[in-house]
Amino acid sequence: MSHASAMISEDIETYLKEHEQKDLLRFITCGSVDDGKSTLIGRLLHDSKMIYEDQLAAITQASKTSGTTGDAVDLALLVDGLQSEREQGITIDVAYRFFSTDKRKFIIADTPGHEQYTRNMATGASTASLAVILIDARHGVQTQTRRHSYIADLLGIQHLVIAVNKMDLVDYSQARFEEIVAEYQSFAENLKARDIRFVPLSALEGDNVVNESARMSWFHGEALLSLLETVEIAHDSNLSDLRLPVQYVNRPNLDFRGYCGTLAAGILRPGQSVKALPSNKVSNVSRIVTFDGDLEVAYPGQAITVTLEDEIDISRGDWIVAEDAEVPLSNAFNADIVWMHEIPLEPGRLYDFKLATRDLSGQILSIDYQVDVNTLAHKDAERLELNAIGRCQVELTVEVPVDDYRHSPGTGSFIVIDRLSNVTVGAGMIRGVAQGSGQLTGKTDWAAFENDFQELIKKHFPRWWDN
């Protein structure tokens, strides 16, 4: 849904052009159970006049049977659409909503608060630039508050808005708000997010959601929507290091060979010198082709097709990077893994991995430690259970380019897939090449392999060896 504007009826083409040029902010709402995440989104849409009349009529009717707010309209029903969600009054699956204002377009992901659905929260956070973390003013910082904050930080979200909700239930107390701020700041000392802001609000009553609250005159900050409209995200993308994972080689005729993919990082221009990984073959960019015509410059997030001046061998899964880029190649790396399946992660078991646009096989050799989300302390673990997070050592069957996730999320992340069921069982963020850890050297010791193979032949097939 788009922001209501008089220009729609007066000059629709100008309106659409202006709307197209607005930047887009993807954000999530997360926190503990019953902190009011769905109600906050409903209030945000309602007070900014982003709800159609038929939608409002539908949730008004549904509030009579499934609502939790008495005679008032339960705005949480706007995003809690599943029958099981309405029956239990909780969020289970990630719900996405789009809206816009005069200043910006938004995609909201409403994520579950239950620990059981932490994996769904991680899914919603994987594409977000900002996280709104709700805290119930009555209960303060909870286990899930810490868990979701840590996952958001782990996934590289740099902007956190701590929304202290249900201030109406604590009489809009400034002292209670400041107490929660101090409690969260103590925990957040171990987080790497560079931008953390606090807002006291009441999603149920609408205080400090879209409009500033007269009942909290002691708060001199901005309302939530104002923060969302003005937070600076333009510099969050990595524009300095070119990364284009090749998804498809387009060869419609003998005169055209294009390498298709989504630009993960950096800026690309025709004439630029690039090289392919892992082959290290060098060429220059000839054209940047899109459906709407050739581009003079491409930025992260754009789907493009690149043609090169030279005929070099590039296949699906290869990377196109700057000619002078120093990207390590290794079959072993360290990674933080969020485990998403009831069957625990077991070191030594074979899994399939999807890294950027490449499908690979490998194993998780060991678990260095598991993270205690309450204290962020490290503890020993022999396996990772559902929703657990741990630092692991991963070994693949072939060498691949290795990027740190915080440096380039698009090429530094991967998923773990069960080989029998083909179900995604984990999500990982690479932290660097593994060094000096026995098997995990990043290179195969072919001399040792050949020696072992010879000893095996001598032992079991002596006549073959003598001949």
For each residue, the residues with C-beta under 8 A, 3 or more apart:
1: 50 51 52 98 99 100
2: 5 8 19 99 100
3: 48 50 99 100 101 102
4: 8 49
5: 2 8 15 102
6: 9 10
7: 10 11 12 14 15 18
8: 2 4 5 12 15
9: 6 12
10: 6 7
11: 7 14 15
12: 7 8 9 15 16
13: 16 17
14: 7 11 17 18
15: 5 7 8 11 12 18 19
16: 12 13 19 20
17: 13 14 20 21
18: 7 14 15 21 22
19: 2 15 16 22 100 105
20: 16 17
21: 17 18
22: 18 19 100 103 104 105
23: 104 105 233 234
24: 104 105 106 107
25: 104 105 106 107 129 130 228 231 233
26: 106 107 109 127 128 129 130
27: 106 107 108 109 128 129 130 131 132 228
28: 108 109 110 111 121 124 125 128 130 131 132 152
29: 37 38 40 41 108 109 110 111 131 132 133 134
30: 37 111 113 121 124 125 131 132 133 134 148 152
31: 35 37 113 133 134 135 142 144 145 148
32: 35 113 134 135 136 139 142 143 144 145
33: 90 113 114 144
34: 89 90 113 136
35: 31 32 113 134 135 136 145 165 166
36: 39 40 76 134 136 165 166 203 204
37: 29 30 31 40 41 91 110 111 113 134
38: 29 41 42 75 76 77 78 79 80 91 95 110
39: 36 42 43 74 75 76 203 204
40: 29 36 37 43 44 132 134 163 165 201 203 209 224
41: 29 37 38 44 45 75 76 78 79 97 108 110
42: 38 39 45 46 59 74 75 76 77 78 79 203
43: 39 40 46 47 75 203 204 206 209 210
44: 40 41 47 48 50 99 108 209 210 224 225
45: 41 42 48 50 51 75 78 97 99
46: 42 43 49 50 51 56 75 78
47: 43 44 206 209 210 211
48: 3 44 45 99 101 210 225
49: 4 46
50: 1 3 44 45 46 99
51: 1 45 46 55 56 78
52: 1 55 56
53: 56 57
54: 57 58
55: 51 52 58 59 78
56: 46 51 52 53 59 60 73
57: 53 54 60 61
58: 54 55 61 62
59: 42 55 56 62 63 73 74 75 77 78
60: 56 57 63 64 73
61: 57 58 64 65
62: 58 59 65 66 67 74 77 86
63: 59 60 66 67 69 72 73 74 77
64: 60 61 67
65: 61 62
66: 62 63 74 77 86 87
67: 62 63 64 70 72 73 74 77
68: 74 76 89
69: 63 72 73 74 204
70: 67
71:
72: 63 67 69
73: 56 59 60 63 67 69
74: 39 42 59 62 63 66 67 68 69 77
75: 38 39 41 42 43 45 46 59 78 203
76: 36 38 39 41 42 68 79 80 89
77: 38 42 59 62 63 66 67 74 80 81 86
78: 38 41 42 45 46 51 55 59 75 97
79: 38 41 42 76 91 95 97 110
80: 38 76 77 85 86 89 90 91 95 110
81: 77 85 86 95
82: 85 86 92 93
83: 86 87
84: 87 88 92
85: 80 81 82 88 89 90 91 92 93
86: 62 66 77 80 81 82 83 89
87: 66 83 84
88: 84 85
89: 34 68 76 80 85 86
90: 33 34 80 85 112 113 114
91: 37 38 79 80 85 95 110 111 112 113 117
92: 82 84 85 112 114 117 120
93: 82 85 112 117 120
94: 109 110 111 112 120 121 123 124
95: 38 79 80 81 91 109 110
96: 107 108 109 110
97: 41 45 78 79 107 108 110
98: 1 105 106 107 108
99: 1 2 3 44 45 48 50 105 106 108
100: 1 2 3 19 22 104 105 106
101: 3 48 104 106 225 229
102: 3 5
103: 22 229 230
104: 22 23 24 25 100 101 228 229
105: 19 22 23 24 25 98 99 100
106: 24 25 26 27 98 99 100 101 228
107: 24 25 26 27 96 97 98
108: 27 28 29 41 44 96 97 98 99
109: 26 27 28 29 94 95 96 124 125 127 128
110: 28 29 37 38 41 79 80 91 94 95 96 97 124
111: 28 29 30 37 91 94 117 120 121 124 125 148
112: 90 91 92 93 94 116 117 118 120 121
113: 30 31 32 33 34 35 37 90 91 117 144
114: 33 90 92 117 118 144
115: 118 143 144 147 387
116: 112 387
117: 91 92 93 111 112 113 114 120 121
118: 112 114 115 121 122 144 147 148 151 338 387
119: 122 123 338 340 386 387
120: 92 93 94 111 112 117 123 124
121: 28 30 94 111 112 117 118 124 125 148 151
122: 118 119 125 126 151 155 338 340 427
123: 94 119 120 126 427
124: 28 30 94 109 110 111 120 121 127 128
125: 28 30 109 111 121 122 128 131 151 152 155 157
126: 122 123 155 413 427
127: 26 109 124
128: 26 27 28 109 124 125 131 152 155 157
129: 25 26 27 157 158 159 233 236
130: 25 26 27 28 157 159 160 161 228 231 233
131: 27 28 29 30 125 128 148 149 152 157 159 160 161
132: 27 28 29 30 40 161 163 224
133: 29 30 31 145 148 149 152 160 161 162 163
134: 29 30 31 32 35 36 37 40 163 165
135: 31 32 35 139 140 141 142 145 162 163 164 165 180 184
136: 32 34 35 36 139 140 142 165 166
137: 140 164 165 166 167 169 170 173 176 177 180 200
138: 166 169 170
139: 32 135 136 142
140: 135 136 137 179 180 183
141: 135 145 146 180 183 184 187
142: 31 32 135 136 139 145 146
143: 32 115 146 147 373 374
144: 31 32 33 113 114 115 118 147 148
145: 31 32 35 133 135 141 142 148 149 184
146: 141 142 143 149 150 187 373 374 376
147: 115 118 143 144 150 151 373
148: 30 31 111 118 121 131 133 144 145 151 152
149: 131 133 145 146 152 153 160 187 188 191
150: 146 147 153 154 191 371 373 376 389
151: 118 121 122 125 147 148 154 155 338 389
152: 28 30 125 128 131 133 148 149 155 157 160 193
153: 149 150 156 157 160 191 192 193
154: 150 151 336 338 389 429
155: 122 125 126 128 151 152 409 429
156: 153 405 406 409 429
157: 125 128 129 130 131 152 153 160 193
158: 129 193 194 195 236
159: 129 130 131 193 195 231 233
160: 130 131 133 149 152 153 157 188 191 193 195 196 197
161: 130 131 132 133 196 197 198 199 224 227 228
162: 133 135 181 184 196 197 198 199
163: 40 132 133 134 135 199 201 224
164: 135 137 167 177 180 181 198 199 200 201
165: 35 36 40 134 135 136 137 201 202 203
166: 35 36 136 137 138 169 170 202 203 204
167: 137 164 170 172 173 176 177 200 201 202 207 216
168: 171 172 202 204 205 207 215
169: 137 138 166
170: 137 138 166 167 173 176
171: 168
172: 167 168 200 202 207 213 215 216
173: 137 167 170 176 177
174: 177 178 216 218 219
175: 178 179
176: 137 167 170 173 179 180
177: 137 164 167 173 174 180 181 198 200 219
178: 174 175 181 182
179: 140 175 176 182 183
180: 135 137 140 141 164 176 177 183 184
181: 162 164 177 178 184 185 198
182: 178 179 185 186
183: 140 141 179 180 186 187
184: 135 141 145 162 180 181 187 188 198
185: 181 182 188 189 196
186: 182 183 189
187: 141 146 149 183 184 190 191 376
188: 149 160 184 185 191 193 196
189: 185 186
190: 187 376
191: 149 150 153 160 187 188 196
192: 153 406
193: 152 153 157 158 159 160 188 196
194: 158
195: 158 159 160 231
196: 160 161 162 185 188 191 193
197: 160 161 162 221 227
198: 161 162 164 177 181 184 221
199: 161 162 163 164 208 219 221 222 223 224 227
200: 137 164 167 172 177 207 208 213 216 219
201: 40 163 164 165 167 207 208 209 213 223 224
202: 165 166 167 168 172 205 206 207 208 209 213
203: 36 39 40 42 43 75 165 166 206 209
204: 36 39 43 69 166 168
205: 168 202
206: 43 47 202 203 209 210 211
207: 167 168 172 200 201 202 213 215 216
208: 199 200 201 202 211 212 213 216 219 223 224
209: 40 43 44 47 201 202 203 206 223 224 225
210: 43 44 47 48 206 223 224 225
211: 47 206 208 223
212: 208 222 223
213: 172 200 201 202 207 208 216 217 219 223
214: 217
215: 168 172 207
216: 167 172 174 200 207 208 213 219
217: 213 214
218: 174
219: 174 177 199 200 208 213 216
220:
221: 197 198 199 227
222: 199 212 226 227 230
223: 199 201 208 209 210 211 212 213 226 227
224: 40 44 132 161 163 199 201 208 209 210 227 228
225: 44 48 101 209 210 228 229
226: 222 223 229 230
227: 161 197 199 221 222 223 224 230 231
228: 25 27 104 106 130 161 224 225 231
229: 101 103 104 225 226
230: 103 222 226 227
231: 25 130 159 195 227 228
232: 235
233: 23 25 129 130 159 236
234: 23 237
235: 232
236: 129 158 233
237: 234 265 299 300 301
238: 241 243 265 266 300 407 408
239: 265 266 267 299 300
240: 265 266
241: 238 265 266 321 322 325 407 408
242: 265 266 267 268 272 274 320 321 322 325
243: 238 263 264 265 266 319 321 403 408 410 411
244: 259 261 262 263 264 266 268 304 306 319 320 321
245: 261 262 264 317 318 319 356 357 358 410 411
246: 249 259 260 261 314 315 316 317 318 319 320 357
247: 260 261 262 316 357
248: 259 260 261 316
249: 246 257 258 259 260 314 315 316
250: 256 257 258 259 260 305
251: 256 257 258
252: 256
253: 256
254:
255:
256: 250 251 252 253 307
257: 249 250 251 307 308 311
258: 249 250 251 289 305 306 307
259: 244 246 248 249 250 305 306 307 308 314 320
260: 246 247 248 249 250 303 304 305 306
261: 244 245 246 247 248 303 304 306 320 357
262: 244 245 247 301 302 303 304 410
263: 243 244 266 268 298 299 300 301 302 304
264: 243 244 245 300 356 408 409 410 411
265: 237 238 239 240 241 242 243 300 408 410 411
266: 238 239 240 241 242 243 244 263 300 322
267: 239 242 297 298 299
268: 242 244 263 272 274 285 288 297 298 304 306
269: 272 285 288 296 297 298
270: 285 286 287 288 294 296
271: 284 285
272: 242 268 269 284 285 322
273: 282 283 284 322 323
274: 242 268 282 283 284 285 308 320 321 322 323
275: 280 281 282 283 320 321 322 323 325
276: 279 280 281 283 312 313 314 318 319 320
277: 280 318 319 320 321 327 329 401
278: 318 329 399 400 401
279: 276 312 313 314 318
280: 275 276 277
281: 275 276 310 312 313 314
282: 273 274 275 323
283: 273 274 275 276 308 309 310 312
284: 271 272 273 274 308 309 310
285: 268 269 270 271 272 274 288 306 307 308 309
286: 270 307 308 309
287: 270 294 306 307
288: 268 269 270 285 294 295 296 297 298 304 305 306
289: 258 294 295 304 305 306 307
290: 293 294 295 302 303 304 305
291:
292:
293: 290
294: 270 287 288 289 290
295: 288 289 290 298 302 304
296: 269 270 288
297: 267 268 269 288
298: 263 267 268 269 288 295 302 304
299: 237 239 263 267 302
300: 237 238 239 263 264 265 266 410
301: 237 262 263
302: 262 263 290 295 298 299
303: 260 261 262 290
304: 244 260 261 262 263 268 288 289 290 295 298
305: 250 258 259 260 288 289 290
306: 244 258 259 260 261 268 285 287 288 289 320
307: 256 257 258 259 285 286 287 289
308: 257 259 274 283 284 285 286 311 312 314
309: 283 284 285 286
310: 281 283 284
311: 257 308
312: 276 279 281 283 308
313: 276 279 281
314: 246 249 259 276 279 281 308 318 320
315: 246 249 318
316: 246 247 248 249 357 358
317: 245 246 356 357 358 359
318: 245 246 276 277 278 279 314 315
319: 243 244 245 246 276 277 327 356 401 411
320: 242 244 246 259 261 274 275 276 277 306 314
321: 241 242 243 244 274 275 277 325 327 401
322: 241 242 266 272 273 274 275 325
323: 273 274 275 282
324:
325: 241 242 275 321 322
326:
327: 277 319 321 401 402 403
328: 401 402 433 442
329: 277 278 399 400 401 402
330: 333 399 400 402 433 434 442 443
331: 362 395 396 397 398 399 400 442 443 444
332: 365 393 394 395 396 433 434 437 439 440 441 442
333: 330 393 394 402 430 431 432 433 434 442
334: 368 391 392 393 394 430 431 432 433 434
335: 391 392 393 394 414 428 429 430 431
336: 154 389 390 391 392 405 428 429 431
337: 345 364 384 389 390 391 392 416 426 427 428 429
338: 118 119 122 151 154 387 388 389 426 427 428
339: 344 345 384 385 386 387 388 389 390 425 426
340: 119 122 386 387 424 425 426 427
341: 344 386 418 423 425 426
342: 386
343: 418 425
344: 339 341 383 384 385 386
345: 337 339 349 364 367 383 384 388 390 392 416 425 426
346: 349 364 383
347: 363 364 365 366 367 382 383 392
348: 363 364 365
349: 345 346 363 364
350: 361 362 363 419
351: 361 362 363 364 416 417 418 419 425 426
352: 359 360 361 416 417 418 419
353: 359 360 361 362 394 396 414 415 416 417
354: 358 359 360 414 415 417
355: 358 360 400 411 413 414
356: 245 264 317 319 410 411 414
357: 245 246 247 261 316 317
358: 245 316 317 354 355 400
359: 317 352 353 354
360: 352 353 354 355 396 397 398 400
361: 350 351 352 353 396 397 419
362: 331 350 351 353 394 395 396 397
363: 347 348 349 350 351 394 395
364: 337 345 346 347 348 349 351 367 392 393 394 395 416
365: 332 347 348 392 393 394 395 439 440
366: 347 392 393
367: 345 347 364 370 381 382 383 384 390 391 392
368: 334 390 391 392 393
369: 378 379 380 381 390 391
370: 367 378 379 380 381 384 388 389 390
371: 150 376 377 378 389 390 391
372: 375 376 377 378 379
373: 143 146 147 150 376 389
374: 143 146
375: 372
376: 146 150 187 190 371 372 373
377: 371 372
378: 369 370 371 372 391
379: 369 370 372
380: 369 370
381: 367 369 370 384 388 390
382: 347 367
383: 344 345 346 347 367
384: 337 339 344 345 367 370 381 388 389 390 392 426
385: 339 344 388
386: 119 339 340 341 342 344
387: 115 116 118 119 338 339 340
388: 338 339 345 370 381 384 385
389: 150 151 154 336 337 338 339 370 371 373 384
390: 336 337 339 345 367 368 369 370 371 381 384
391: 334 335 336 337 367 368 369 371 378 431
392: 334 335 336 337 345 347 364 365 366 367 368 384 428
393: 332 333 334 335 364 365 366 368 434 437 440
394: 332 333 334 335 353 362 363 364 365 428 434
395: 331 332 362 363 364 365 434 439 440
396: 331 332 353 360 361 362 399 400
397: 331 360 361 362
398: 331 360
399: 278 329 330 331 396 442 443
400: 278 329 330 331 355 358 360 396
401: 277 278 319 321 327 328 329 411
402: 327 328 329 330 333 430 432 433
403: 243 327 407 408 411 412 430
404: 407 408 412 430 431 432
405: 156 336 408 409 412 413 429 430 431
406: 156 192 409 412 429
407: 238 241 403 404 412
408: 238 241 243 264 265 403 404 405 411 412
409: 155 156 264 405 406 412 413 429
410: 243 245 262 264 265 300 356 413
411: 243 245 264 265 319 355 356 401 403 408
412: 403 404 405 406 407 408 409 429 430
413: 126 355 405 409 410 427 428 429 430
414: 335 353 354 355 356 427 428 430
415: 353 354 424 426 427 428
416: 337 345 351 352 353 364 424 425 426 427 428
417: 351 352 353 354 422 423 424 425
418: 341 343 351 352 421 422 423 424 425
419: 350 351 352 361 422
420:
421: 418
422: 417 418 419
423: 341 417 418
424: 340 415 416 417 418 427
425: 339 340 341 343 345 351 416 417 418
426: 337 338 339 340 341 345 351 384 415 416
427: 122 123 126 337 338 340 413 414 415 416 424
428: 335 336 337 338 392 394 413 414 415 416
429: 154 155 156 335 336 337 405 406 409 412 413
430: 333 334 335 402 403 404 405 412 413 414
431: 333 334 335 336 391 404 405
432: 333 334 402 404
433: 328 330 332 333 334 402 442
434: 330 332 333 334 393 394 395 437 440 441 442
435: 441 442
436: 441
437: 332 393 434 440 441
438: 441
439: 332 365 395
440: 332 365 393 395 434 437
441: 332 434 435 436 437 438 445
442: 328 330 331 332 333 399 433 434 435
443: 330 331 399
444: 331 449
445: 441 448 449
446: 449 450
447: 450 451
448: 445 451 452
449: 444 445 446 452 453
450: 446 447 453 454
451: 447 448 454 455
452: 448 449 455 456
453: 449 450 456 457
454: 450 451 457 458 465
455: 451 452 458 459
456: 452 453 459 460
457: 453 454 460 461 464 465
458: 454 455 461 462 465
459: 455 456 462
460: 456 457
461: 457 458 464 465
462: 458 459 465 466
463: 466 467
464: 457 461 467
465: 454 457 458 461 462
466: 462 463
467: 463 464
